[in-house]
């Protein structure tokens, strides 16, 4: 089970700091005790409800020590934990709670106001008080099965209903092993992951760090300058981060002088060449890793920048015990350097989408599954993403992958963020459009950008239109919300 490492660490290093916050820290002994108490509470609720299935406990909580304690306790009880995103609209939130059949809800007084208590018939546990579980007994032995689902996560949609996905214990314990092979996190590390725990990256980083006996520092809310100070104050050695957050802290080079990170682990999008160069200059002692994966797959590929091909936009090679197949439309393996649909086979794959069997079947082919990404593999075994099939632009009958165009534009001086979309066009079918955020210090004209893009891209892939924005909308997991951008641009076209 995912909690086994924490109980092992509590015996091996009982007084070692497990979780660190601004308010203080708790030891592994304290964390293990709290985990058992919450597991006992959840197990009792499951018994009282006489459920024929695992109980589903929702967490509507901010990033906090309590969030991690509840997640571990629910998981240890043999039931399922569903982290709920406070950034969802009230309508989304209540719909997800209803559809996901949440039986028990852990929340705070302030967040409870967002719940439709006429619709929700489960039990609510308010966790504001320090003593909210003081009288709880330790749990009895939990049901033990590596195939038992413990985690109900949600894709980070910004519109519509978030889609639930289920994970069993084995998918994460196997991921722990894969992490250990490459990232070498140990008891001497202090790890931080400043993103929200309602998304897999930061939550996984926390649980993996704790399973290895490291100390985990909780970032309640991410503010770049404050977080830089926290890195120094709490001697943070390892950072799990998405590129947007990494780029945010790199904008303050003067404040990075006392930062001594040993490892940076980035995922969620490809780092730009400019960002890599900044890391090399500001943090020369830090090992830089990127990994490619998805909520449904866990780890797929890893790139250690010490062994990266020069100037290549690769996402690395497969993790240990991950098999990759790149296939054409007929399901046949393609040759080296040919683009096809990427399929993955490993013990880290998810169980399936919650109550959506058809959508689950669509992405599986026996033991293989696809996250919908198009890719190629070179003769040395490095994987390169061409883009997501659903994002592909067909312009003048030719395929354009937005991610390829974005990787070029990102490296132009003065461009801090970019998103490439396809918009309807009477001549081209779809035209390539680039949306930009520019730095205040450097201005670039359309003609300058046209000339630059033609240096690195075929003409048909070059943007036909450049649009400057003052800010981008983001999903709650830190990615640019392209659906919102495209919808807004389409509305503008209609009303012209």
N, C-alpha and C positions, 0 to 999 in steps of 0.2 A: 504494500500500500504506500501511497505517497507520504504518509506520516511516519513510516518506519525509521527513516533517517533521523528524524527529530528526537524520537525516543532513544535511539542509539547515542546521539550526541548528548542527551541529558544524562546518560549513564557515564559516558566517557569524559565529558567536560561540563559537569553540572552548573558551574558558576560562570561559564563563558557567556558573554553578551550575545543574545539571540536577536532581539529586535531593539533598535535605537530610534528614539523620537526626540523632538525638541524638549519634551517633558521629562525624559529620562530613558532608562533601558530596563529590559527584563532578561533574566537568564534562561538558559535552556531548561532548567528544572522548572521554573515558573511557567514557561511556555508549554511544556509537556503536561503539567498539572491542569492548566487552563483548557488545553485541547481535550483532555479526558473529561473535564467537567461539562464542557459544551456538548461533547459527544454523548454523555449521559443524558443531558437535557433533551437532545434531539431523539435519542433512542426511546426515551420515555414517551415523547409525543407520538412517535411512530406506533408504539404499542397501544396508546390510548385511542388512536384513530383506527386501529385494526385494518391498516392498509394492506392490500394485496400486492403492492408494488413499493419500491423505495420511496420514502418521503422526499418531497422537493421543498427545500428551504431557500427562500430568496434573501439576498443581502442588498438592502438599499441603504448604503453607508458611504461616507467619504473615505478617501485613503486614510487609514488609521491602523493602529495596533489591533483594535477590536475587529476590523475587517479580516485581517489575517488569522486571528484567533478563531473567529467564527468559521472561516473557510476550512481551516484545519480540523476543527471540531466536527463539523458536519461531514467532512470527508472521512474522518476516522470512525464515525458512527455507522458507516456503510450506506449512507444515504446520499442524496444529490444536492449540490450547492449551485444556486443560480445567481451570480452577481448581476444586479440591475443597475443600469446607468442613470444617475441623477440628471444627466443632460437630456434625456429623452423628454418629449412633451408629456404632459399628464395623460393625454389620450393614448400615446404609445405605451407608456408605463403600465397603465391599467389593462390595456389589451394584452400585453405580454404576460402579465401576472395571471390573467384569466386563461389565455391559451396554453401557457406552460403548466397549468394545474399546480400552482404554488400552494403548499399546505401550511407553511410556516414562514413568517416574515420577520427578519431582524432589521430594525431601523432606528432612527432617532426621532425625537419629538417633532423637530422642524420638518423632516422629510415625511413623517407620517401624514401630515396635512395634505399631501399630494395623492394619497391613496383613497379610492372610492370604497369606503367601508360598507356601503350597501351592496356592492358587487363582490367584494372579497370576503369570503366566508371562512378563511383560515384563521390561525392564531397569530397575533402580533406580539413580538417581544421588543420593547423599547430599551435600548442599551445605553442611554445617557448616563445613568448612575454608575459610579465606580463599583457599587456593591450588587449590581444586577444579577450576578450569578454566584454570589458568595455562598449561598446555602445549597448549591447544587452538589450532588454526590459524584464521585468519579464513575466513569462508564464501566460497564462490564465488557468482556471481550467482544469486539466488533466482528460482524460477518467478514470473512477474509476471502477475497477472490480478486485476482489481478484483472479479471474480465468484467468486474462490476463497475458500472458507470458511477462517477463521483462529481462530475463537473458539467453543468449546462451553461455554455457560453453563448454569446450572440454576436453575429456579424455587425460591424459598425456602420449600419446604414444611416443616412441623414434624412431620408424620406421613406415613407412607407413603414411596414412592420419589420423590425429586426428579426432575423432568422436564427433560430436556436440550433446549436450543434452539441453533441454529446461526446464526452471523453471517458474512457475507462482508466483505471489505475495503471495498467501496463503501458498505455500510450505515453504517460508522463514518466514512469520509472525508466522506461527505455530511453526517453528523451534526456533524463538525468545522465544516463550512461554516455549518450552521444555528446552531451555538453562536457562531461569529464574528459573525454578523449581529446578535445580541442581547446577548451577554455581554461582548464586546470585551476578551477576555483577551489580554495582550500580553507582550513580553519583560520588561517592568518589573514584572510581577506575581509574587508568591509565593502559590501556591495550596495549600490543604489540603482534604482530604476524609477526615474521621476515621472513616468506616465501613470495614468489611472489604472487601478487594480481591476476595473471592470473589463479590461482588455488583456488578452493572454500574455503579451510580452512582459509586462511589468509583474503580473501575478506569477507567471512561471518563474521569472527571475528571482522573486522573493522565496518561493517554495524550494527551488533548486538550491539557492544559497543556504537556506536553513537546513536542508537535508545534508549538506556538505560540512556543516558546523561553522560556517562563516557568520559574521554579523551582518544584519540587513538594516540599512537606514531607510526610514519611511519619509518620502517627500509628500507632504499633505497637499500642497499646491505648488505648481512649477512657476517660479519667477527666475529668469536667467541669472541675474546678479546675485540674488539671494542663494541660489543653488550653487553657484561658484564658491561663495563663502562657506556653504555647508560642506562642500568637498574637502576644503582645508580644515575646517573646525572638527569634523568627525573622521578625518583621516581615511576618506573613501578611496579605495584602491581600484575598484572595478565598477564600470558603468555600463548598464544595459540601456539603450536609448534608441529612439527613432531619429532619422536625419534632421527633421525640422527642429527638434530640441537641441540636437548637437550643434546645428548651425546657429541657433539662438545664443548659446553660451560662447561660441567662437567669435561673436561680434564684439566681445569685450576682452580683447587680448591683454590689455594692461592689468586686468584683474585676474588673469590666468597665471601670473608669474609664480605664485606659491602653490599651484596645483601640481600634484605628483601622482597622477593616475598611472597604474601599471597595465590596465587592460580596458579597452573600449570595445563593446560588442554592440553593433548596430544592425537594425533590421527594420523592415517596413517599406523601404524604398532604397534604390541604389544611391550611394554617396557620389556626389559630383567630384570631379577632379580637383576643383578649387577647394572643396572641403577637405579632401585628403591632404592637400598641400598645407592647409592651415594647421591640421592636426600634426603633421610631420614637423612643422616649424615651431609650434607652440608646445607640443608634448612629445618631444623626440624619444623619450623613454617609454612611451606607452605602446603596447602591442595592439594593433588594430585588426579587428575581425568584423566581417559582415556575414550574415547568414540569410539565406532565402528560404522562406517557408510560408505556410498559410495556417489559418485557424483549423482547417480540416486535416492538415498533413503533419504538423510539427515541422521538424527540421528536414530540409531537402538538400541544400548545398551550403558549403562554408568556404569563405575566402580569408585566408591569412595574408595580410598585405605584405608580409615579408617574402612571400612566394608568389606574388601576383605577376602575371605577364605584363611587360611594360606597356602602359597606355591602353590596356585592354579593358573593355567594359564587361568583363566576365563576372558571374555571381559565384564562381568557384567550382569546386568538385563535390560530388556527393559525400554526405556524412557517412561514417562507417555504418555498415548494415543497411544502407539505403540503396536500392536499385532504381535506375532511371531508364526509361524507354521513351524514345522520341519517334512518333509515328505519323505517317501520312494519312490522308482521308480514308484510305482503305484499311487502316489499322496495321500497315506494314512498317517495319523499322526503316527510317531514312538513313541515307549515307552521312558521313561526317560533313559538317558545315551546311547541311540542308535544314530548313526550318520545318518543324512539325509540332504536333500536340505533345506536350510533356506528360508522361505518366510516371507514377511513383509506386514503389512497393517497399514497405517496411513494417516494423512492429509499432510504429508511432502514429499510425493513422487513426482518425476519429471513428466512432461507432456509426454515426450517421446524423442526418438532420432530424431534429426533434419533430416527431409526428408528421414527417414529410417523406414517406417511403419512396415515392416516385422520383423526387429530386435526388434522393440518395442513390437510387439505382442508376440514374443517368450518368453519374460521375464514376461509377465503379465498373471495372471489367475483370471479373474474377477477383483475384487478390490485388489487382492494380487499380489505382484511382488517378483522376486528373483534377487539378484545381482550375483548369481552363486556360493555362498559360501556353503560349507558343514559344519554342526555344530551338536552339541548335547546339551541337557538341563538336568541338574541334578535335583534331587528331591527337591532341595531348590529353583529352578527357575533360577539358574545361567547358562549363555550360554557360551559354549566353541567352538571356531572355530577349525575345523579339517583341513581346507584349501580350496582352490578354486578347483572346480571340474576340470577345465581346466589345473590346475597345477599338478594334481594327477599323481604319478609315479606307474606303474604296474611292479613290480619286482618279477620274479618267480611266477607270477599269483596272487600276493598279493598286496593290495593297500597300498601305502606309501604317506603320506601327507607331503610335504616339510616343511611346517610351524611347524609341530610337531618336526621334526628333528632339525630345526634351533633353536627352543626354548631351546633345550638341549645344543647344541653346544655353543650358545651365553654365557652360564653361565660358560664355561671353562675359567680359569684364562689365560689372555694373548690374548684371541680372542676378537677383537674389532668389527668385522663385519663378517657375514657369509651368504652365499646363497647356497641352496641345489637344485640340478637339477637332472633330469633323462636323461641319455644318452644311445643310442642304445648299446646293448650287445648281442653277439650271444648265450650266455648261459642263461642269466637272462631275456632277452627281453629288459629290461631297467635296468641299474645299478644306484644306488644312489651315486651321486658325491657331495662332499662338497667343496666349494670355500671359502677361508679364508683370512682375514686381521689380521695379528698378531701385537701385540705391540712390540716395539723395545726392551723392557726390559725383556720380557719373551718369550722364545722359547719353542715350544712343538713338539715332534716327532709324526710320524704317529702312532706308537705303543701306545704312551700315549693317543692319541685321540681315537684310537680303543678301548682301555680298558675303557676309560671314557664313550664313547657312549654305550658300552655294559652294563654298570651299570644302564642305564636309558631307554634303548630302546631294543625291541626284535631284534634278530640278523638280520632278513631280512630288518629292517629299518635302520640299521647302514650303514654309507657310506662305499662303496667299494674303494673309491679313495679320497685322500685329495690333493687339489691344492691350493698353496699359491699365492696370487696376491699382487702387490704393491699398487693397488688402484682398486676401483670398478667404473664402469660406473653408473650414476644415471639418472633417469628421471627428468624432470624439477620440479616435485612436491616432490623430495627428496627421492624417493624410488629406490632401487637397480634395474637396468635395466636388468632383467633376460633374456629377448629376445636377447639382444646384447651378453650377456655372453654365452648363449647356441649356438648362431650362430657362435661365435668365436671358441668355443670348437669343434663344428661339422666340421668346416673348417680344424682345426688342425688334426682331425681324418682322414679326406679325404686325406690330403696331406702327411700323414705318410707313 
